[in-house]
Amino acid sequence: MASSKKWTTLVCSIAFSIYFFIIIFQVPIFSIPCRIGMCKTPLEVTSSQLIASEVFPLFIVKTLLYPGALAKAICKQKTLPSYGNLLKLYQFNKRAVSASTDLQRLEVLAGSYLSVGGAITGVIRPGRMSFFGIILLMWGLIRESIMGKSAFTYAKGIHIYPAMYVALISAFFSIRKDVRKIIRSFTRKHVVKVKRFKSKVK
């Protein structure tokens, strides 16, 4: 029992760390037209809508965006971005488009909110929010690409990147209850096989 708990904790911790890195440090997992041109991360979609709707103060959005902007600058060996220049860097201050623009893709928007929310709340206690967010995101992107319903002329830019599947798997394996069930099931099957083998030897 103690062994299964240790394995569960280890698997969930590693999985959530991967998921947190992908979401907060803004690894591109898809591409879709949005207010700033093309959004490639759930944080960009979420920030775009938050700024347009003016629900939260700008400093909260900037705080969410800064880790990803910093990571991009380091990877591309560019000058580190300043906190006050973030909105200009992401081009949020160039397009005066209403919040209804992003609301045309409710699944993608809701999935982005859940994905980001899951990454933040998961620091305290990982749950199903992240997994449901990624599932909803994938469904929205697939639906958009199939139906082709968009108000943009460059709607063909909708893609799902391989990192999306990594995010999906890591989100699933960060759910402690489900991982515990899988490990216990595997452990029981292994114990049964060992007992059968020992009985045959005797």
PAVEXKOL-596350 format. One record per residue (C-alpha): residue in one letter; x, y, z; residue number from 1. Coordinates in Angstrom, 3 decimals, padded with zeros to 6 digits. Layout:
PAVEXKOL-596350
<site aa="a" xx="X" yy="Y" zz="Z" i="NUM"/>
...
END
This chain:
PAVEXKOL-596350
<site aa="m" xx="000.000" yy="000.000" zz="000.000" i="1"/>
<site aa="a" xx="002.789" yy="002.395" zz="000.965" i="2"/>
<site aa="s" xx="004.628" yy="001.522" zz="-002.227" i="3"/>
<site aa="s" xx="001.593" yy="002.349" zz="-004.399" i="4"/>
<site aa="k" xx="001.198" yy="005.695" zz="-002.615" i="5"/>
<site aa="k" xx="004.832" yy="006.553" zz="-003.300" i="6"/>
<site aa="w" xx="004.478" yy="005.640" zz="-006.972" i="7"/>
<site aa="t" xx="001.259" yy="007.647" zz="-007.213" i="8"/>
<site aa="t" xx="002.893" yy="010.713" zz="-005.679" i="9"/>
<site aa="l" xx="005.944" yy="010.389" zz="-007.930" i="10"/>
<site aa="v" xx="003.959" yy="009.933" zz="-011.155" i="11"/>
<site aa="c" xx="001.525" yy="012.761" zz="-010.351" i="12"/>
<site aa="s" xx="004.324" yy="015.149" zz="-009.378" i="13"/>
<site aa="i" xx="006.299" yy="014.534" zz="-012.574" i="14"/>
<site aa="a" xx="003.173" yy="014.723" zz="-014.758" i="15"/>
<site aa="f" xx="001.975" yy="017.972" zz="-013.198" i="16"/>
<site aa="s" xx="005.449" yy="019.521" zz="-013.442" i="17"/>
<site aa="i" xx="005.461" yy="018.817" zz="-017.185" i="18"/>
<site aa="y" xx="001.937" yy="020.201" zz="-017.584" i="19"/>
<site aa="f" xx="002.730" yy="023.303" zz="-015.520" i="20"/>
<site aa="f" xx="005.840" yy="023.977" zz="-017.605" i="21"/>
<site aa="i" xx="003.914" yy="023.654" zz="-020.893" i="22"/>
<site aa="i" xx="001.095" yy="025.989" zz="-019.824" i="23"/>
<site aa="i" xx="002.845" yy="028.633" zz="-017.717" i="24"/>
<site aa="f" xx="005.992" yy="028.876" zz="-019.846" i="25"/>
<site aa="q" xx="003.797" yy="028.989" zz="-022.956" i="26"/>
<site aa="v" xx="005.034" yy="026.088" zz="-025.036" i="27"/>
<site aa="p" xx="003.072" yy="026.309" zz="-028.342" i="28"/>
<site aa="i" xx="000.483" yy="023.521" zz="-028.396" i="29"/>
<site aa="f" xx="-001.826" yy="024.843" zz="-031.136" i="30"/>
<site aa="s" xx="-002.371" yy="027.784" zz="-033.452" i="31"/>
<site aa="i" xx="-005.630" yy="029.623" zz="-033.996" i="32"/>
<site aa="p" xx="-006.560" yy="033.136" zz="-035.210" i="33"/>
<site aa="c" xx="-007.317" yy="035.545" zz="-032.364" i="34"/>
<site aa="r" xx="-007.260" yy="039.252" zz="-031.465" i="35"/>
<site aa="i" xx="-003.452" yy="039.480" zz="-031.591" i="36"/>
<site aa="g" xx="-003.158" yy="037.604" zz="-034.891" i="37"/>
<site aa="m" xx="-002.341" yy="033.987" zz="-034.050" i="38"/>
<site aa="c" xx="-002.599" yy="032.521" zz="-030.555" i="39"/>
<site aa="k" xx="-000.478" yy="029.450" zz="-029.879" i="40"/>
<site aa="t" xx="-000.986" yy="028.870" zz="-026.165" i="41"/>
<site aa="p" xx="-003.936" yy="028.751" zz="-023.734" i="42"/>
<site aa="l" xx="-002.408" yy="031.702" zz="-021.864" i="43"/>
<site aa="e" xx="-002.466" yy="033.872" zz="-024.985" i="44"/>
<site aa="v" xx="-006.133" yy="033.056" zz="-025.629" i="45"/>
<site aa="t" xx="-007.019" yy="033.632" zz="-021.961" i="46"/>
<site aa="s" xx="-005.053" yy="036.889" zz="-021.717" i="47"/>
<site aa="s" xx="-006.548" yy="038.151" zz="-024.967" i="48"/>
<site aa="q" xx="-010.070" yy="037.675" zz="-023.633" i="49"/>
<site aa="l" xx="-009.286" yy="039.056" zz="-020.163" i="50"/>
<site aa="i" xx="-007.812" yy="042.244" zz="-021.638" i="51"/>
<site aa="a" xx="-010.688" yy="042.695" zz="-024.097" i="52"/>
<site aa="s" xx="-013.360" yy="042.158" zz="-021.444" i="53"/>
<site aa="e" xx="-011.454" yy="044.153" zz="-018.780" i="54"/>
<site aa="v" xx="-012.488" yy="041.625" zz="-016.121" i="55"/>
<site aa="f" xx="-009.147" yy="041.576" zz="-014.284" i="56"/>
<site aa="p" xx="-006.550" yy="044.321" zz="-013.743" i="57"/>
<site aa="l" xx="-003.736" yy="044.364" zz="-016.298" i="58"/>
<site aa="f" xx="-001.071" yy="043.535" zz="-013.723" i="59"/>
<site aa="i" xx="-002.626" yy="040.079" zz="-013.218" i="60"/>
<site aa="v" xx="-002.478" yy="039.365" zz="-016.951" i="61"/>
<site aa="k" xx="001.101" yy="040.638" zz="-017.116" i="62"/>
<site aa="t" xx="002.083" yy="038.421" zz="-014.187" i="63"/>
<site aa="l" xx="000.688" yy="035.384" zz="-016.008" i="64"/>
<site aa="l" xx="002.418" yy="036.282" zz="-019.271" i="65"/>
<site aa="y" xx="005.848" yy="037.175" zz="-017.903" i="66"/>
<site aa="p" xx="007.274" yy="033.650" zz="-017.250" i="67"/>
<site aa="g" xx="006.547" yy="032.628" zz="-020.848" i="68"/>
<site aa="a" xx="007.942" yy="035.865" zz="-022.269" i="69"/>
<site aa="l" xx="011.083" yy="035.394" zz="-020.192" i="70"/>
<site aa="a" xx="011.492" yy="031.777" zz="-021.338" i="71"/>
<site aa="k" xx="011.063" yy="032.757" zz="-025.006" i="72"/>
<site aa="a" xx="013.671" yy="035.509" zz="-024.690" i="73"/>
<site aa="i" xx="016.181" yy="033.116" zz="-023.116" i="74"/>
<site aa="c" xx="015.567" yy="030.384" zz="-025.719" i="75"/>
<site aa="k" xx="015.910" yy="032.837" zz="-028.613" i="76"/>
<site aa="q" xx="018.870" yy="034.589" zz="-026.941" i="77"/>
<site aa="k" xx="017.126" yy="037.946" zz="-027.018" i="78"/>
<site aa="t" xx="017.004" yy="040.812" zz="-024.541" i="79"/>
<site aa="l" xx="014.958" yy="039.995" zz="-021.447" i="80"/>
<site aa="p" xx="011.520" yy="041.640" zz="-021.695" i="81"/>
<site aa="s" xx="010.493" yy="044.360" zz="-019.282" i="82"/>
<site aa="y" xx="007.357" yy="043.871" zz="-017.208" i="83"/>
<site aa="g" xx="005.855" yy="047.151" zz="-018.405" i="84"/>
<site aa="n" xx="006.406" yy="046.336" zz="-022.079" i="85"/>
<site aa="l" xx="004.632" yy="042.964" zz="-022.103" i="86"/>
<site aa="l" xx="001.380" yy="044.070" zz="-023.728" i="87"/>
<site aa="k" xx="003.282" yy="045.672" zz="-026.586" i="88"/>
<site aa="l" xx="005.442" yy="042.554" zz="-026.930" i="89"/>
<site aa="y" xx="002.338" yy="040.367" zz="-027.307" i="90"/>
<site aa="q" xx="000.626" yy="043.002" zz="-029.495" i="91"/>
<site aa="f" xx="-002.354" yy="043.233" zz="-027.160" i="92"/>
<site aa="n" xx="-002.380" yy="047.019" zz="-027.519" i="93"/>
<site aa="k" xx="-002.462" yy="047.064" zz="-031.321" i="94"/>
<site aa="r" xx="-005.852" yy="045.562" zz="-032.108" i="95"/>
<site aa="a" xx="-008.965" yy="047.273" zz="-030.873" i="96"/>
<site aa="v" xx="-011.187" yy="044.267" zz="-031.310" i="97"/>
<site aa="s" xx="-014.151" yy="043.564" zz="-029.046" i="98"/>
<site aa="a" xx="-014.276" yy="040.636" zz="-026.654" i="99"/>
<site aa="s" xx="-016.947" yy="039.005" zz="-028.844" i="100"/>
<site aa="t" xx="-014.259" yy="038.135" zz="-031.415" i="101"/>
<site aa="d" xx="-012.723" yy="035.451" zz="-029.213" i="102"/>
<site aa="l" xx="-016.155" yy="034.394" zz="-027.945" i="103"/>
<site aa="q" xx="-016.914" yy="032.964" zz="-031.397" i="104"/>
<site aa="r" xx="-014.905" yy="029.917" zz="-030.343" i="105"/>
<site aa="l" xx="-016.409" yy="029.066" zz="-026.974" i="106"/>
<site aa="e" xx="-014.833" yy="025.603" zz="-026.689" i="107"/>
<site aa="v" xx="-011.334" yy="026.942" zz="-027.325" i="108"/>
<site aa="l" xx="-011.867" yy="029.855" zz="-024.939" i="109"/>
<site aa="a" xx="-013.375" yy="027.701" zz="-022.173" i="110"/>
<site aa="g" xx="-010.684" yy="025.060" zz="-022.653" i="111"/>
<site aa="s" xx="-007.982" yy="027.721" zz="-022.388" i="112"/>
<site aa="y" xx="-009.485" yy="029.096" zz="-019.176" i="113"/>
<site aa="l" xx="-009.669" yy="025.611" zz="-017.644" i="114"/>
<site aa="s" xx="-006.144" yy="024.716" zz="-018.785" i="115"/>
<site aa="v" xx="-004.646" yy="027.843" zz="-017.239" i="116"/>
<site aa="g" xx="-006.819" yy="027.549" zz="-014.134" i="117"/>
<site aa="g" xx="-005.792" yy="023.919" zz="-013.713" i="118"/>
<site aa="a" xx="-002.106" yy="024.830" zz="-013.913" i="119"/>
<site aa="i" xx="-002.507" yy="027.536" zz="-011.257" i="120"/>
<site aa="t" xx="-004.760" yy="025.659" zz="-008.808" i="121"/>
<site aa="g" xx="-002.767" yy="022.478" zz="-009.372" i="122"/>
<site aa="v" xx="000.155" yy="023.993" zz="-007.484" i="123"/>
<site aa="i" xx="-001.957" yy="023.493" zz="-004.356" i="124"/>
<site aa="r" xx="-003.860" yy="020.376" zz="-005.412" i="125"/>
<site aa="p" xx="-003.881" yy="018.936" zz="-008.962" i="126"/>
<site aa="g" xx="-007.329" yy="017.906" zz="-010.173" i="127"/>
<site aa="r" xx="-009.381" yy="017.181" zz="-013.271" i="128"/>
<site aa="m" xx="-009.647" yy="020.814" zz="-014.385" i="129"/>
<site aa="s" xx="-006.447" yy="020.616" zz="-016.452" i="130"/>
<site aa="f" xx="-007.495" yy="017.404" zz="-018.198" i="131"/>
<site aa="f" xx="-010.980" yy="018.664" zz="-019.033" i="132"/>
<site aa="g" xx="-009.471" yy="021.920" zz="-020.271" i="133"/>
<site aa="i" xx="-007.141" yy="020.172" zz="-022.725" i="134"/>
<site aa="i" xx="-009.942" yy="017.854" zz="-023.914" i="135"/>
<site aa="l" xx="-012.225" yy="020.845" zz="-024.516" i="136"/>
<site aa="l" xx="-009.417" yy="022.683" zz="-026.301" i="137"/>
<site aa="m" xx="-008.754" yy="019.754" zz="-028.627" i="138"/>
<site aa="w" xx="-012.451" yy="019.334" zz="-029.363" i="139"/>
<site aa="g" xx="-012.813" yy="023.040" zz="-030.146" i="140"/>
<site aa="l" xx="-009.785" yy="023.078" zz="-032.459" i="141"/>
<site aa="i" xx="-010.854" yy="019.919" zz="-034.286" i="142"/>
<site aa="r" xx="-014.396" yy="021.264" zz="-034.629" i="143"/>
<site aa="e" xx="-013.134" yy="024.591" zz="-035.990" i="144"/>
<site aa="s" xx="-010.832" yy="022.939" zz="-038.510" i="145"/>
<site aa="i" xx="-013.600" yy="020.608" zz="-039.743" i="146"/>
<site aa="m" xx="-016.478" yy="023.059" zz="-039.888" i="147"/>
<site aa="g" xx="-014.363" yy="026.041" zz="-040.947" i="148"/>
<site aa="k" xx="-016.610" yy="028.549" zz="-039.198" i="149"/>
<site aa="s" xx="-014.580" yy="031.705" zz="-038.679" i="150"/>
<site aa="a" xx="-014.809" yy="035.458" zz="-039.152" i="151"/>
<site aa="f" xx="-011.125" yy="035.621" zz="-040.149" i="152"/>
<site aa="t" xx="-009.716" yy="035.328" zz="-043.660" i="153"/>
<site aa="y" xx="-006.782" yy="033.261" zz="-042.387" i="154"/>
<site aa="a" xx="-008.861" yy="030.645" zz="-040.572" i="155"/>
<site aa="k" xx="-006.814" yy="027.919" zz="-042.248" i="156"/>
<site aa="g" xx="-004.083" yy="028.576" zz="-039.678" i="157"/>
<site aa="i" xx="-005.735" yy="026.245" zz="-037.143" i="158"/>
<site aa="h" xx="-003.318" yy="023.485" zz="-036.124" i="159"/>
<site aa="i" xx="-002.687" yy="021.116" zz="-033.222" i="160"/>
<site aa="y" xx="000.995" yy="020.700" zz="-032.351" i="161"/>
<site aa="p" xx="002.575" yy="017.521" zz="-030.873" i="162"/>
<site aa="a" xx="003.032" yy="019.299" zz="-027.522" i="163"/>
<site aa="m" xx="-000.777" yy="019.224" zz="-027.167" i="164"/>
<site aa="y" xx="-000.683" yy="015.442" zz="-026.757" i="165"/>
<site aa="v" xx="002.098" yy="015.745" zz="-024.181" i="166"/>
<site aa="a" xx="-000.085" yy="018.232" zz="-022.287" i="167"/>
<site aa="l" xx="-003.063" yy="015.851" zz="-022.517" i="168"/>
<site aa="i" xx="-001.111" yy="012.866" zz="-021.169" i="169"/>
<site aa="s" xx="000.556" yy="014.866" zz="-018.401" i="170"/>
<site aa="a" xx="-002.799" yy="016.399" zz="-017.412" i="171"/>
<site aa="f" xx="-004.344" yy="012.931" zz="-017.112" i="172"/>
<site aa="f" xx="-001.478" yy="011.494" zz="-015.080" i="173"/>
<site aa="s" xx="-001.582" yy="014.434" zz="-012.691" i="174"/>
<site aa="i" xx="-005.015" yy="013.265" zz="-011.460" i="175"/>
<site aa="r" xx="-004.094" yy="011.446" zz="-008.247" i="176"/>
<site aa="k" xx="-007.258" yy="009.317" zz="-007.931" i="177"/>
<site aa="d" xx="-007.032" yy="007.904" zz="-011.449" i="178"/>
<site aa="v" xx="-003.299" yy="007.240" zz="-011.217" i="179"/>
<site aa="r" xx="-003.809" yy="005.473" zz="-007.880" i="180"/>
<site aa="k" xx="-006.444" yy="003.203" zz="-009.428" i="181"/>
<site aa="i" xx="-004.161" yy="002.339" zz="-012.353" i="182"/>
<site aa="i" xx="-001.196" yy="001.562" zz="-010.089" i="183"/>
<site aa="r" xx="-003.319" yy="-000.526" zz="-007.695" i="184"/>
<site aa="s" xx="-004.815" yy="-002.464" zz="-010.594" i="185"/>
<site aa="f" xx="-001.362" yy="-003.131" zz="-012.026" i="186"/>
<site aa="t" xx="-000.018" yy="-004.128" zz="-008.580" i="187"/>
<site aa="r" xx="-002.887" yy="-006.568" zz="-007.967" i="188"/>
<site aa="k" xx="-002.393" yy="-008.237" zz="-011.341" i="189"/>
<site aa="h" xx="001.326" yy="-008.537" zz="-010.657" i="190"/>
<site aa="v" xx="000.697" yy="-010.073" zz="-007.207" i="191"/>
<site aa="v" xx="-001.783" yy="-012.585" zz="-008.682" i="192"/>
<site aa="k" xx="000.752" yy="-013.631" zz="-011.341" i="193"/>
<site aa="v" xx="003.470" yy="-014.079" zz="-008.718" i="194"/>
<site aa="k" xx="001.175" yy="-016.223" zz="-006.538" i="195"/>
<site aa="r" xx="000.191" yy="-018.383" zz="-009.509" i="196"/>
<site aa="f" xx="003.827" yy="-018.844" zz="-010.453" i="197"/>
<site aa="k" xx="004.764" yy="-019.843" zz="-006.888" i="198"/>
<site aa="s" xx="001.868" yy="-022.312" zz="-006.682" i="199"/>
<site aa="k" xx="002.990" yy="-023.947" zz="-009.937" i="200"/>
<site aa="v" xx="006.563" yy="-024.246" zz="-008.687" i="201"/>
<site aa="k" xx="005.381" yy="-025.954" zz="-005.504" i="202"/>
END
